[in-house]
Structure formats: C-alpha cells, structure tokens
Amino acid sequence: MSFHTPTQTPGLQYALAIILSIGPTIFTALRFRARAVKKTPLELDDWLIVVSLIFVHVTATFLIVGTAIGYQGRHMKIGPGGPDITDPKYIWFLKMLYAGQLSQIFAIGPAKISVLLFYRRIFRGVIFNFTTWSLIGLVAAWMTSFFFANLLECLPISQAFVNAPGLGGDPHCINAVPMYLAQVYSDVVLDVLILIVPIPPVWKLQLPTRQKFAVSGIFLLGIITVLASCAKMIIFNYVGHELQKQPDVSYFLSPITYWPLIEASLQIVAACLPILRPLVQDLRLIISSKAIRGKTGYMKSSEGKDMIGPSYSGFETRIYSSKSNEPHDLEMDQLPLHVHSDVRLTTEVRVV
C-alpha cells in the first residue's frame, strides 16, 4: 500500500471537505424535521448530534485552510537536510493538522454518546442501563484523555508547528505515533461495542424471528461507522510505521487529516437514519396515493358527482394494549421496545 499516488491532490482535499460537511448537515436537518412531523420534543441525543456536526464543519474548515495556504495534499520542499521547517506553507500545514487533531475528537465523541442516549430512550433493564452508562463514561473518558494528549504532545504548544508529529528528534515533543495508534484502536473498540449493545435486548422481545432481524438491521446501520473507523485504523497504522521513512511529510500525512472527518460524517448519518422513519412513511404514502390517483383518474361522490382524484392527507398509527380496545396516543417509536410484545397496531390512512 502506498499513499504516494496522484490521488493525494488539493482537489481531493477540497471535495472531501465540502461533501463531508454537506452530507451530515442534510441528514441532521432531516432528523429535526422527523421530530417535528412526529411532534416529539427534542432530546439531548438530538443536540449532541448538532455538537458533532458543528465540529465536523470546523474540522472541514481546517482541511480547506491547510490546503489553500498550506501543503495539505501537496509535495513540500525538501532540501538535503530534510523539510524546510521555516517554509510558511509547511508551518500552516502543521497548524491546521494540529487544530484538526483536536476538533475531530469533538466531531466523533458526542455522536457516540448521542447513539447511546437514543438506545436508553428505547430499552430498559438494570443490565442494559449499567452497560450504556458505562459506555457513555468510557466515551467521555476517551474524549478527555485524547484531547489533552493531542493538545500537550509538545511543550510549549508552539513547538507542534515546527515539528511534524511522530518524527522525533525534538526534546519538547513526544513521539506521537503510539498515542495516535492507541486513539484509533480504542475508537474501533468503542464503535463495535456501541454497535452490538442493542442487539441482545432486541432478541429478547416477543417478536417473530423475521421482525427481530428487521429491527436488528435498523440498529446495525451503524456498521458503516465501524467500517470507516477500521479503515482509519489501517491507514493510521501504516502511516505510523512508515512516517520516519518519508521526508515528504505534508503529502504523506494527508490521509490522516481527512479520514477522521470521513468517520465523523458517516457516524452522524448512521445516528440519524433510525430517526427518519416518519419521513420515509410519509413519502411512501404520498407516492402510493399518487399511484392510486393515476389509476382511478377521479372518484364519485355519494351523490354521484365527479370529484377530483384522491389526495393524500396523512396517516395515523394507533397503539392498542392487548388488554384494552382503547387506543393510546403514541407512535410506535415513542413506545419502549420492552412493551412492544403487548401491543397491536392499526394504521389509518386519511384520503380526502
């Protein structure tokens, strides 16, 4: 594997920064729209997604600045003694690299906690509560420890702007490679744990096996985050082992500046997908009503007069207890999954 390929270009850096900012922004907006459609109040997990989104934009800005006025995605000037550490473009590259190392922690961490809080609003149980609170504590500890580890890798901090991380030789800076590898390895472990934590409660539900697979599939959408963090781990591991052999530091280090951004953006998207069910249902019913209208052309009123074809007005899902015929004014995903085995559903489509 080699990163010295034509794919490391300024154009790639700009494209990734723009796409990876717009994508999660759209899904976050859809998440808030889904909350409005359901008329449910915004919770802490929704606002934590916003925090992650803000830092995704901050990290993308650092990537753009590092490309525009630094050596991000470019070959740097290398003399007989190595990189020219007085080159302003090299210094700007190191500044944006350093800033991005700090901001990406807050682009990734809050989204993890958001997912865990979302789980807690759905499932109950002593063991599940202990597990999720423990994971929330681990994520908070991960954010705190690696933020300060990155912040204080050089003392004074200004030394980080003249010494590429991991190159060694500067008594003011640690060899950051072991710290980076510990960060990405632990990140993958946390993502895997967060991915699997809702699966055991789902399979304890009194549901047909087919429905258990379907519900599990919704929660396993987070696998895209795991795949992204695994890819980041492989790339960081390669860069960490090869860093001291590569004098072209800015070009060689480019992937480690944008892969955390890829992971954070996909994590936000994955966290929003399970919330978007009301919008998908509305869209499907609108499409179905248009299809019916296209086939029937028009309808007859009770008096025999022609009427305009049916138009979609909305739908309502009613939840009944198996012990009562009185409907409860709840939506399915407002109801904790531990009581789903005691409900029956009817869906009324309003066509006017």
ABEGO torsion letter per residue (X at the ends): XBABBAABBAAAAAAAAAAAAAAAAAAAAAAAAAAAAAGBBBBAAAAAAAAAAAAAAAAAAAAAAAAAABABGBBBBBBAAEBBAABAAAAAAAAAAAAAAAAAAAAAAAAAAAAAAAAAAABBEAAAAAAAAAAAAAAAAAAAAAAAAAAAABOBAAAAAABBBGAEGBAABBBAAAAAAAAAAAAAAAAAAAAAAAAAAAAABBBBAAAAAAAAAAAAAAAAAAAAAAAAAAAAAAAAAAAAABABAAAAAAAAAAAAAAAAAAAAAAAAAAAAAAAAAAAAAAAAAAAAAAAAGBBBBAAGBBBBBBBBAEBBBBBBBAABABBBBBBAAABBAAAAAABBBBBBBBBX
